[in-house]
Amino acid sequence: MLVLTRKCGEQIMIDKGKIQIKVLYGRRGIVALGILAPDDIDVDRKEIFLRKMASNTQPRLK
């Protein structure tokens, strides 16, 4: 895992700038991030990702 530190307003660039993560603000242990990514890249919070994965593994009724 790569660990980076950033201040509010600073960014992290991924894959030659295709994905950009900006620190919007931080307070009381909460950090707000802004994420710009191409439409073909899914960006989810972990709990949403896990819910999607769980629903994809259950058999679908026709």
mmCIF file of the N, C-alpha and C atoms, coordinates in Angstrom:
data_MODEL
# 
_entry.id   MODEL 
# 
loop_
_atom_site.group_PDB 
_atom_site.id 
_atom_site.type_symbol 
_atom_site.label_atom_id 
_atom_site.label_alt_id 
_atom_site.label_comp_id 
_atom_site.label_asym_id 
_atom_site.label_entity_id 
_atom_site.label_seq_id 
_atom_site.pdbx_PDB_ins_code 
_atom_site.Cartn_x 
_atom_site.Cartn_y 
_atom_site.Cartn_z 
_atom_site.occupancy 
_atom_site.B_iso_or_equiv 
_atom_site.pdbx_formal_charge 
_atom_site.auth_seq_id 
_atom_site.auth_comp_id 
_atom_site.auth_asym_id 
_atom_site.auth_atom_id 
_atom_site.pdbx_PDB_model_num 
ATOM 1   N N  . MET A 1 1  ? 0.848   -1.179  0.000   1.00 0.00 ? 1  MET A N  1 
ATOM 2   C CA . MET A 1 1  ? 0.000   0.000   0.000   1.00 0.00 ? 1  MET A CA 1 
ATOM 3   C C  . MET A 1 1  ? 0.892   1.239   0.000   1.00 0.00 ? 1  MET A C  1 
ATOM 4   N N  . LEU A 1 2  ? 0.602   2.137   -0.881  1.00 0.00 ? 2  LEU A N  1 
ATOM 5   C CA . LEU A 1 2  ? 1.282   3.430   -0.920  1.00 0.00 ? 2  LEU A CA 1 
ATOM 6   C C  . LEU A 1 2  ? 0.546   4.386   0.016   1.00 0.00 ? 2  LEU A C  1 
ATOM 7   N N  . VAL A 1 3  ? 1.272   5.047   0.871   1.00 0.00 ? 3  VAL A N  1 
ATOM 8   C CA . VAL A 1 3  ? 0.677   6.011   1.799   1.00 0.00 ? 3  VAL A CA 1 
ATOM 9   C C  . VAL A 1 3  ? 1.200   7.395   1.450   1.00 0.00 ? 3  VAL A C  1 
ATOM 10  N N  . LEU A 1 4  ? 0.274   8.318   1.191   1.00 0.00 ? 4  LEU A N  1 
ATOM 11  C CA . LEU A 1 4  ? 0.622   9.698   0.848   1.00 0.00 ? 4  LEU A CA 1 
ATOM 12  C C  . LEU A 1 4  ? -0.037  10.643  1.840   1.00 0.00 ? 4  LEU A C  1 
ATOM 13  N N  . THR A 1 5  ? 0.598   11.757  2.092   1.00 0.00 ? 5  THR A N  1 
ATOM 14  C CA . THR A 1 5  ? -0.037  12.798  2.894   1.00 0.00 ? 5  THR A CA 1 
ATOM 15  C C  . THR A 1 5  ? -0.307  13.991  1.986   1.00 0.00 ? 5  THR A C  1 
ATOM 16  N N  . ARG A 1 6  ? -1.452  14.605  2.186   1.00 0.00 ? 6  ARG A N  1 
ATOM 17  C CA . ARG A 1 6  ? -1.864  15.761  1.394   1.00 0.00 ? 6  ARG A CA 1 
ATOM 18  C C  . ARG A 1 6  ? -2.562  16.744  2.306   1.00 0.00 ? 6  ARG A C  1 
ATOM 19  N N  . LYS A 1 7  ? -2.466  18.007  1.972   1.00 0.00 ? 7  LYS A N  1 
ATOM 20  C CA . LYS A 1 7  ? -3.196  19.060  2.680   1.00 0.00 ? 7  LYS A CA 1 
ATOM 21  C C  . LYS A 1 7  ? -4.472  19.363  1.907   1.00 0.00 ? 7  LYS A C  1 
ATOM 22  N N  . CYS A 1 8  ? -5.380  20.078  2.550   1.00 0.00 ? 8  CYS A N  1 
ATOM 23  C CA . CYS A 1 8  ? -6.617  20.470  1.875   1.00 0.00 ? 8  CYS A CA 1 
ATOM 24  C C  . CYS A 1 8  ? -6.288  21.216  0.591   1.00 0.00 ? 8  CYS A C  1 
ATOM 25  N N  . GLY A 1 9  ? -6.983  20.848  -0.469  1.00 0.00 ? 9  GLY A N  1 
ATOM 26  C CA . GLY A 1 9  ? -6.780  21.476  -1.766  1.00 0.00 ? 9  GLY A CA 1 
ATOM 27  C C  . GLY A 1 9  ? -5.739  20.781  -2.624  1.00 0.00 ? 9  GLY A C  1 
ATOM 28  N N  . GLU A 1 10 ? -4.938  19.901  -2.036  1.00 0.00 ? 10 GLU A N  1 
ATOM 29  C CA . GLU A 1 10 ? -3.920  19.198  -2.811  1.00 0.00 ? 10 GLU A CA 1 
ATOM 30  C C  . GLU A 1 10 ? -4.513  17.947  -3.455  1.00 0.00 ? 10 GLU A C  1 
ATOM 31  N N  . GLN A 1 11 ? -3.839  17.464  -4.505  1.00 0.00 ? 11 GLN A N  1 
ATOM 32  C CA . GLN A 1 11 ? -4.366  16.349  -5.280  1.00 0.00 ? 11 GLN A CA 1 
ATOM 33  C C  . GLN A 1 11 ? -3.372  15.206  -5.390  1.00 0.00 ? 11 GLN A C  1 
ATOM 34  N N  . ILE A 1 12 ? -3.923  14.051  -5.729  1.00 0.00 ? 12 ILE A N  1 
ATOM 35  C CA . ILE A 1 12 ? -3.151  12.869  -6.092  1.00 0.00 ? 12 ILE A CA 1 
ATOM 36  C C  . ILE A 1 12 ? -3.593  12.497  -7.498  1.00 0.00 ? 12 ILE A C  1 
ATOM 37  N N  . MET A 1 13 ? -2.635  12.255  -8.373  1.00 0.00 ? 13 MET A N  1 
ATOM 38  C CA . MET A 1 13 ? -2.931  11.898  -9.759  1.00 0.00 ? 13 MET A CA 1 
ATOM 39  C C  . MET A 1 13 ? -2.593  10.425  -9.965  1.00 0.00 ? 13 MET A C  1 
ATOM 40  N N  . ILE A 1 14 ? -3.487  9.691   -10.609 1.00 0.00 ? 14 ILE A N  1 
ATOM 41  C CA . ILE A 1 14 ? -3.301  8.259   -10.855 1.00 0.00 ? 14 ILE A CA 1 
ATOM 42  C C  . ILE A 1 14 ? -3.427  7.993   -12.348 1.00 0.00 ? 14 ILE A C  1 
ATOM 43  N N  . ASP A 1 15 ? -2.605  7.092   -12.837 1.00 0.00 ? 15 ASP A N  1 
ATOM 44  C CA . ASP A 1 15 ? -2.626  6.658   -14.239 1.00 0.00 ? 15 ASP A CA 1 
ATOM 45  C C  . ASP A 1 15 ? -2.508  7.848   -15.193 1.00 0.00 ? 15 ASP A C  1 
ATOM 46  N N  . LYS A 1 16 ? -1.426  8.583   -15.023 1.00 0.00 ? 16 LYS A N  1 
ATOM 47  C CA . LYS A 1 16 ? -1.109  9.743   -15.872 1.00 0.00 ? 16 LYS A CA 1 
ATOM 48  C C  . LYS A 1 16 ? -2.219  10.796  -15.859 1.00 0.00 ? 16 LYS A C  1 
ATOM 49  N N  . GLY A 1 17 ? -2.871  10.951  -14.714 1.00 0.00 ? 17 GLY A N  1 
ATOM 50  C CA . GLY A 1 17 ? -3.894  11.981  -14.561 1.00 0.00 ? 17 GLY A CA 1 
ATOM 51  C C  . GLY A 1 17 ? -5.290  11.559  -14.956 1.00 0.00 ? 17 GLY A C  1 
ATOM 52  N N  . LYS A 1 18 ? -5.476  10.307  -15.381 1.00 0.00 ? 18 LYS A N  1 
ATOM 53  C CA . LYS A 1 18 ? -6.823  9.847   -15.742 1.00 0.00 ? 18 LYS A CA 1 
ATOM 54  C C  . LYS A 1 18 ? -7.742  9.836   -14.526 1.00 0.00 ? 18 LYS A C  1 
ATOM 55  N N  . ILE A 1 19 ? -7.165  9.561   -13.363 1.00 0.00 ? 19 ILE A N  1 
ATOM 56  C CA . ILE A 1 19 ? -7.919  9.571   -12.108 1.00 0.00 ? 19 ILE A CA 1 
ATOM 57  C C  . ILE A 1 19 ? -7.284  10.610  -11.200 1.00 0.00 ? 19 ILE A C  1 
ATOM 58  N N  . GLN A 1 20 ? -8.115  11.510  -10.680 1.00 0.00 ? 20 GLN A N  1 
ATOM 59  C CA . GLN A 1 20 ? -7.625  12.575  -9.809  1.00 0.00 ? 20 GLN A CA 1 
ATOM 60  C C  . GLN A 1 20 ? -8.390  12.522  -8.490  1.00 0.00 ? 20 GLN A C  1 
ATOM 61  N N  . ILE A 1 21 ? -7.649  12.600  -7.402  1.00 0.00 ? 21 ILE A N  1 
ATOM 62  C CA . ILE A 1 21 ? -8.253  12.616  -6.071  1.00 0.00 ? 21 ILE A CA 1 
ATOM 63  C C  . ILE A 1 21 ? -7.817  13.904  -5.392  1.00 0.00 ? 21 ILE A C  1 
ATOM 64  N N  . LYS A 1 22 ? -8.793  14.688  -4.943  1.00 0.00 ? 22 LYS A N  1 
ATOM 65  C CA . LYS A 1 22 ? -8.501  15.969  -4.306  1.00 0.00 ? 22 LYS A CA 1 
ATOM 66  C C  . LYS A 1 22 ? -9.032  15.957  -2.877  1.00 0.00 ? 22 LYS A C  1 
ATOM 67  N N  . VAL A 1 23 ? -8.206  16.406  -1.943  1.00 0.00 ? 23 VAL A N  1 
ATOM 68  C CA . VAL A 1 23 ? -8.643  16.550  -0.553  1.00 0.00 ? 23 VAL A CA 1 
ATOM 69  C C  . VAL A 1 23 ? -9.440  17.850  -0.469  1.00 0.00 ? 23 VAL A C  1 
ATOM 70  N N  . LEU A 1 24 ? -10.734 17.735  -0.195  1.00 0.00 ? 24 LEU A N  1 
ATOM 71  C CA . LEU A 1 24 ? -11.592 18.915  -0.135  1.00 0.00 ? 24 LEU A CA 1 
ATOM 72  C C  . LEU A 1 24 ? -11.554 19.559  1.245   1.00 0.00 ? 24 LEU A C  1 
ATOM 73  N N  . TYR A 1 25 ? -11.701 18.744  2.293   1.00 0.00 ? 25 TYR A N  1 
ATOM 74  C CA . TYR A 1 25 ? -11.580 19.256  3.656   1.00 0.00 ? 25 TYR A CA 1 
ATOM 75  C C  . TYR A 1 25 ? -11.424 18.098  4.627   1.00 0.00 ? 25 TYR A C  1 
ATOM 76  N N  . GLY A 1 26 ? -10.974 18.417  5.803   1.00 0.00 ? 26 GLY A N  1 
ATOM 77  C CA . GLY A 1 26 ? -10.861 17.438  6.867   1.00 0.00 ? 26 GLY A CA 1 
ATOM 78  C C  . GLY A 1 26 ? -11.180 18.105  8.189   1.00 0.00 ? 26 GLY A C  1 
ATOM 79  N N  . ARG A 1 27 ? -11.976 17.420  9.010   1.00 0.00 ? 27 ARG A N  1 
ATOM 80  C CA . ARG A 1 27 ? -12.297 17.942  10.343  1.00 0.00 ? 27 ARG A CA 1 
ATOM 81  C C  . ARG A 1 27 ? -12.856 16.809  11.206  1.00 0.00 ? 27 ARG A C  1 
ATOM 82  N N  . ARG A 1 28 ? -12.491 16.837  12.461  1.00 0.00 ? 28 ARG A N  1 
ATOM 83  C CA . ARG A 1 28 ? -12.977 15.870  13.448  1.00 0.00 ? 28 ARG A CA 1 
ATOM 84  C C  . ARG A 1 28 ? -12.848 14.422  12.975  1.00 0.00 ? 28 ARG A C  1 
ATOM 85  N N  . GLY A 1 29 ? -11.756 14.086  12.349  1.00 0.00 ? 29 GLY A N  1 
ATOM 86  C CA . GLY A 1 29 ? -11.525 12.711  11.916  1.00 0.00 ? 29 GLY A CA 1 
ATOM 87  C C  . GLY A 1 29 ? -12.230 12.306  10.641  1.00 0.00 ? 29 GLY A C  1 
ATOM 88  N N  . ILE A 1 30 ? -12.864 13.257  9.954   1.00 0.00 ? 30 ILE A N  1 
ATOM 89  C CA . ILE A 1 30 ? -13.548 12.969  8.689   1.00 0.00 ? 30 ILE A CA 1 
ATOM 90  C C  . ILE A 1 30 ? -12.848 13.734  7.579   1.00 0.00 ? 30 ILE A C  1 
ATOM 91  N N  . VAL A 1 31 ? -12.604 13.055  6.481   1.00 0.00 ? 31 VAL A N  1 
ATOM 92  C CA . VAL A 1 31 ? -11.956 13.679  5.332   1.00 0.00 ? 31 VAL A CA 1 
ATOM 93  C C  . VAL A 1 31 ? -12.899 13.584  4.141   1.00 0.00 ? 31 VAL A C  1 
ATOM 94  N N  . ALA A 1 32 ? -13.086 14.674  3.422   1.00 0.00 ? 32 ALA A N  1 
ATOM 95  C CA . ALA A 1 32 ? -13.889 14.673  2.206   1.00 0.00 ? 32 ALA A CA 1 
ATOM 96  C C  . ALA A 1 32 ? -12.944 14.675  1.013   1.00 0.00 ? 32 ALA A C  1 
ATOM 97  N N  . LEU A 1 33 ? -13.166 13.725  0.115   1.00 0.00 ? 33 LEU A N  1 
ATOM 98  C CA . LEU A 1 33 ? -12.349 13.602  -1.085  1.00 0.00 ? 33 LEU A CA 1 
ATOM 99  C C  . LEU A 1 33 ? -13.214 13.830  -2.310  1.00 0.00 ? 33 LEU A C  1 
ATOM 100 N N  . GLY A 1 34 ? -12.678 14.518  -3.289  1.00 0.00 ? 34 GLY A N  1 
ATOM 101 C CA . GLY A 1 34 ? -13.314 14.655  -4.588  1.00 0.00 ? 34 GLY A CA 1 
ATOM 102 C C  . GLY A 1 34 ? -12.562 13.756  -5.554  1.00 0.00 ? 34 GLY A C  1 
ATOM 103 N N  . ILE A 1 35 ? -13.295 12.949  -6.315  1.00 0.00 ? 35 ILE A N  1 
ATOM 104 C CA . ILE A 1 35 ? -12.657 11.991  -7.216  1.00 0.00 ? 35 ILE A CA 1 
ATOM 105 C C  . ILE A 1 35 ? -13.173 12.214  -8.628  1.00 0.00 ? 35 ILE A C  1 
ATOM 106 N N  . LEU A 1 36 ? -12.243 12.432  -9.545  1.00 0.00 ? 36 LEU A N  1 
ATOM 107 C CA . LEU A 1 36 ? -12.561 12.519  -10.968 1.00 0.00 ? 36 LEU A CA 1 
ATOM 108 C C  . LEU A 1 36 ? -11.995 11.278  -11.637 1.00 0.00 ? 36 LEU A C  1 
ATOM 109 N N  . ALA A 1 37 ? -12.853 10.546  -12.352 1.00 0.00 ? 37 ALA A N  1 
ATOM 110 C CA . ALA A 1 37 ? -12.417 9.331   -13.026 1.00 0.00 ? 37 ALA A CA 1 
ATOM 111 C C  . ALA A 1 37 ? -13.236 9.152   -14.298 1.00 0.00 ? 37 ALA A C  1 
ATOM 112 N N  . PRO A 1 38 ? -12.690 8.459   -15.280 1.00 0.00 ? 38 PRO A N  1 
ATOM 113 C CA . PRO A 1 38 ? -13.450 8.183   -16.501 1.00 0.00 ? 38 PRO A CA 1 
ATOM 114 C C  . PRO A 1 38 ? -14.730 7.402   -16.178 1.00 0.00 ? 38 PRO A C  1 
ATOM 115 N N  . ASP A 1 39 ? -15.720 7.518   -17.048 1.00 0.00 ? 39 ASP A N  1 
ATOM 116 C CA . ASP A 1 39 ? -17.006 6.854   -16.827 1.00 0.00 ? 39 ASP A CA 1 
ATOM 117 C C  . ASP A 1 39 ? -16.887 5.333   -16.727 1.00 0.00 ? 39 ASP A C  1 
ATOM 118 N N  . ASP A 1 40 ? -15.872 4.759   -17.345 1.00 0.00 ? 40 ASP A N  1 
ATOM 119 C CA . ASP A 1 40 ? -15.735 3.300   -17.321 1.00 0.00 ? 40 ASP A CA 1 
ATOM 120 C C  . ASP A 1 40 ? -15.034 2.786   -16.060 1.00 0.00 ? 40 ASP A C  1 
ATOM 121 N N  . ILE A 1 41 ? -14.713 3.679   -15.136 1.00 0.00 ? 41 ILE A N  1 
ATOM 122 C CA . ILE A 1 41 ? -14.101 3.307   -13.857 1.00 0.00 ? 41 ILE A CA 1 
ATOM 123 C C  . ILE A 1 41 ? -15.149 3.469   -12.759 1.00 0.00 ? 41 ILE A C  1 
ATOM 124 N N  . ASP A 1 42 ? -15.451 2.372   -12.057 1.00 0.00 ? 42 ASP A N  1 
ATOM 125 C CA . ASP A 1 42 ? -16.387 2.444   -10.933 1.00 0.00 ? 42 ASP A CA 1 
ATOM 126 C C  . ASP A 1 42 ? -15.671 2.998   -9.709  1.00 0.00 ? 42 ASP A C  1 
ATOM 127 N N  . VAL A 1 43 ? -16.313 3.930   -9.033  1.00 0.00 ? 43 VAL A N  1 
ATOM 128 C CA . VAL A 1 43 ? -15.786 4.489   -7.785  1.00 0.00 ? 43 VAL A CA 1 
ATOM 129 C C  . VAL A 1 43 ? -16.905 4.392   -6.754  1.00 0.00 ? 43 VAL A C  1 
ATOM 130 N N  . ASP A 1 44 ? -16.690 3.588   -5.722  1.00 0.00 ? 44 ASP A N  1 
ATOM 131 C CA . ASP A 1 44 ? -17.705 3.369   -4.692  1.00 0.00 ? 44 ASP A CA 1 
ATOM 132 C C  . ASP A 1 44 ? -17.074 3.408   -3.307  1.00 0.00 ? 44 ASP A C  1 
ATOM 133 N N  . ARG A 1 45 ? -17.874 3.751   -2.317  1.00 0.00 ? 45 ARG A N  1 
ATOM 134 C CA . ARG A 1 45 ? -17.466 3.521   -0.932  1.00 0.00 ? 45 ARG A CA 1 
ATOM 135 C C  . ARG A 1 45 ? -17.454 2.004   -0.710  1.00 0.00 ? 45 ARG A C  1 
ATOM 136 N N  . LYS A 1 46 ? -16.671 1.546   0.253   1.00 0.00 ? 46 LYS A N  1 
ATOM 137 C CA . LYS A 1 46 ? -16.516 0.102   0.453   1.00 0.00 ? 46 LYS A CA 1 
ATOM 138 C C  . LYS A 1 46 ? -17.848 -0.598  0.710   1.00 0.00 ? 46 LYS A C  1 
ATOM 139 N N  . GLU A 1 47 ? -18.729 -0.005  1.533   1.00 0.00 ? 47 GLU A N  1 
ATOM 140 C CA . GLU A 1 47 ? -19.992 -0.675  1.844   1.00 0.00 ? 47 GLU A CA 1 
ATOM 141 C C  . GLU A 1 47 ? -20.880 -0.816  0.607   1.00 0.00 ? 47 GLU A C  1 
ATOM 142 N N  . ILE A 1 48 ? -20.836 0.147   -0.294  1.00 0.00 ? 48 ILE A N  1 
ATOM 143 C CA . ILE A 1 48 ? -21.593 0.050   -1.544  1.00 0.00 ? 48 ILE A CA 1 
ATOM 144 C C  . ILE A 1 48 ? -20.982 -1.018  -2.440  1.00 0.00 ? 48 ILE A C  1 
ATOM 145 N N  . PHE A 1 49 ? -19.661 -1.038  -2.541  1.00 0.00 ? 49 PHE A N  1 
ATOM 146 C CA . PHE A 1 49 ? -18.952 -2.045  -3.328  1.00 0.00 ? 49 PHE A CA 1 
ATOM 147 C C  . PHE A 1 49 ? -19.314 -3.452  -2.846  1.00 0.00 ? 49 PHE A C  1 
ATOM 148 N N  . LEU A 1 50 ? -19.276 -3.679  -1.528  1.00 0.00 ? 50 LEU A N  1 
ATOM 149 C CA . LEU A 1 50 ? -19.589 -5.001  -0.990  1.00 0.00 ? 50 LEU A CA 1 
ATOM 150 C C  . LEU A 1 50 ? -21.038 -5.390  -1.266  1.00 0.00 ? 50 LEU A C  1 
ATOM 151 N N  . ARG A 1 51 ? -21.951 -4.434  -1.170  1.00 0.00 ? 51 ARG A N  1 
ATOM 152 C CA . ARG A 1 51 ? -23.358 -4.706  -1.472  1.00 0.00 ? 51 ARG A CA 1 
ATOM 153 C C  . ARG A 1 51 ? -23.528 -5.110  -2.933  1.00 0.00 ? 51 ARG A C  1 
ATOM 154 N N  . LYS A 1 52 ? -22.847 -4.397  -3.832  1.00 0.00 ? 52 LYS A N  1 
ATOM 155 C CA . LYS A 1 52 ? -22.912 -4.740  -5.254  1.00 0.00 ? 52 LYS A CA 1 
ATOM 156 C C  . LYS A 1 52 ? -22.350 -6.133  -5.505  1.00 0.00 ? 52 LYS A C  1 
ATOM 157 N N  . MET A 1 53 ? -21.224 -6.452  -4.872  1.00 0.00 ? 53 MET A N  1 
ATOM 158 C CA . MET A 1 53 ? -20.606 -7.766  -5.057  1.00 0.00 ? 53 MET A CA 1 
ATOM 159 C C  . MET A 1 53 ? -21.513 -8.874  -4.528  1.00 0.00 ? 53 MET A C  1 
ATOM 160 N N  . ALA A 1 54 ? -22.161 -8.641  -3.401  1.00 0.00 ? 54 ALA A N  1 
ATOM 161 C CA . ALA A 1 54 ? -23.061 -9.640  -2.827  1.00 0.00 ? 54 ALA A CA 1 
ATOM 162 C C  . ALA A 1 54 ? -24.265 -9.873  -3.731  1.00 0.00 ? 54 ALA A C  1 
ATOM 163 N N  . SER A 1 55 ? -24.802 -8.812  -4.317  1.00 0.00 ? 55 SER A N  1 
ATOM 164 C CA . SER A 1 55 ? -25.970 -8.972  -5.189  1.00 0.00 ? 55 SER A CA 1 
ATOM 165 C C  . SER A 1 55 ? -25.593 -9.625  -6.510  1.00 0.00 ? 55 SER A C  1 
ATOM 166 N N  . ASN A 1 56 ? -24.349 -9.498  -6.939  1.00 0.00 ? 56 ASN A N  1 
ATOM 167 C CA . ASN A 1 56 ? -23.905 -10.130 -8.186  1.00 0.00 ? 56 ASN A CA 1 
ATOM 168 C C  . ASN A 1 56 ? -23.658 -11.620 -8.025  1.00 0.00 ? 56 ASN A C  1 
ATOM 169 N N  . THR A 1 57 ? -23.470 -12.111 -6.802  1.00 0.00 ? 57 THR A N  1 
ATOM 170 C CA . THR A 1 57 ? -23.169 -13.523 -6.594  1.00 0.00 ? 57 THR A CA 1 
ATOM 171 C C  . THR A 1 57 ? -24.417 -14.352 -6.348  1.00 0.00 ? 57 THR A C  1 
ATOM 172 N N  . GLN A 1 58 ? -25.558 -13.709 -6.101  1.00 0.00 ? 58 GLN A N  1 
ATOM 173 C CA . GLN A 1 58 ? -26.785 -14.449 -5.859  1.00 0.00 ? 58 GLN A CA 1 
ATOM 174 C C  . GLN A 1 58 ? -27.442 -14.803 -7.186  1.00 0.00 ? 58 GLN A C  1 
ATOM 175 N N  . PRO A 1 59 ? -28.023 -16.012 -7.276  1.00 0.00 ? 59 PRO A N  1 
ATOM 176 C CA . PRO A 1 59 ? -28.680 -16.404 -8.531  1.00 0.00 ? 59 PRO A CA 1 
ATOM 177 C C  . PRO A 1 59 ? -29.862 -15.492 -8.834  1.00 0.00 ? 59 PRO A C  1 
ATOM 178 N N  . ARG A 1 60 ? -30.023 -15.194 -10.084 1.00 0.00 ? 60 ARG A N  1 
ATOM 179 C CA . ARG A 1 60 ? -31.133 -14.331 -10.512 1.00 0.00 ? 60 ARG A CA 1 
ATOM 180 C C  . ARG A 1 60 ? -32.310 -15.188 -10.974 1.00 0.00 ? 60 ARG A C  1 
ATOM 181 N N  . LEU A 1 61 ? -33.499 -14.821 -10.554 1.00 0.00 ? 61 LEU A N  1 
ATOM 182 C CA . LEU A 1 61 ? -34.702 -15.535 -10.972 1.00 0.00 ? 61 LEU A CA 1 
ATOM 183 C C  . LEU A 1 61 ? -35.182 -14.976 -12.298 1.00 0.00 ? 61 LEU A C  1 
ATOM 184 N N  . LYS A 1 62 ? -35.628 -15.873 -13.157 1.00 0.00 ? 62 LYS A N  1 
ATOM 185 C CA . LYS A 1 62 ? -36.130 -15.425 -14.472 1.00 0.00 ? 62 LYS A CA 1 
ATOM 186 C C  . LYS A 1 62 ? -37.633 -15.344 -14.465 1.00 0.00 ? 62 LYS A C  1 
# 
